[in-house]
Amino acid sequence: MICAVYKSSRKAETYLFVPKRDDFSRVPEPLMQTFGTPQLVMLLQLDGKRTLALADHENVRKALAQKGFYLQLPPPVESLLEQHKKEQGIK
């Protein structure tokens, strides 16, 4: 299965996978408004040979088949203060 991957023009590290290049017909309009103008990053073969940085191939495939898109959000930001406290044994 080949899909197209787009990055958001408004949200850093946010990517939208769709089954066909430039076909956003199944993506909800509110999501498209928040996402901004999609910028094509790559066409990707979802065959499991290449690993995805923040997503599982099978989850992406299922979402594309069921919903018509997959939204990849950035990982949560770590609090350096909380990490430091944890390392120091401070509550």
LINZI-V137247 format. One record per residue. N is the residue number from 1. RES is the residue in one letter. BURIAL is I if it has 16 or more other ideal C-beta (glycine too) atoms within 10 Angstrom, else O. Layout:
((N RES BURIAL) (N RES BURIAL))
This chain:
((1 M O) (2 I O) (3 C I) (4 A I) (5 V I) (6 Y I) (7 K I) (8 S I) (9 S O) (10 R O) (11 K O) (12 A O) (13 E O) (14 T I) (15 Y I) (16 L I) (17 F I) (18 V I) (19 P I) (20 K O) (21 R O) (22 D O) (23 D O) (24 F I) (25 S O) (26 R O) (27 V I) (28 P O) (29 E O) (30 P O) (31 L O) (32 M O) (33 Q O) (34 T O) (35 F I) (36 G O) (37 T O) (38 P I) (39 Q O) (40 L O) (41 V O) (42 M O) (43 L O) (44 L I) (45 Q O) (46 L I) (47 D O) (48 G O) (49 K O) (50 R O) (51 T O) (52 L I) (53 A O) (54 L O) (55 A I) (56 D O) (57 H I) (58 E O) (59 N O) (60 V I) (61 R I) (62 K O) (63 A I) (64 L I) (65 A O) (66 Q O) (67 K O) (68 G I) (69 F I) (70 Y I) (71 L I) (72 Q I) (73 L O) (74 P O) (75 P O) (76 P O) (77 V O) (78 E O) (79 S O) (80 L O) (81 L O) (82 E O) (83 Q O) (84 H O) (85 K O) (86 K O) (87 E O) (88 Q O) (89 G O) (90 I O) (91 K O))
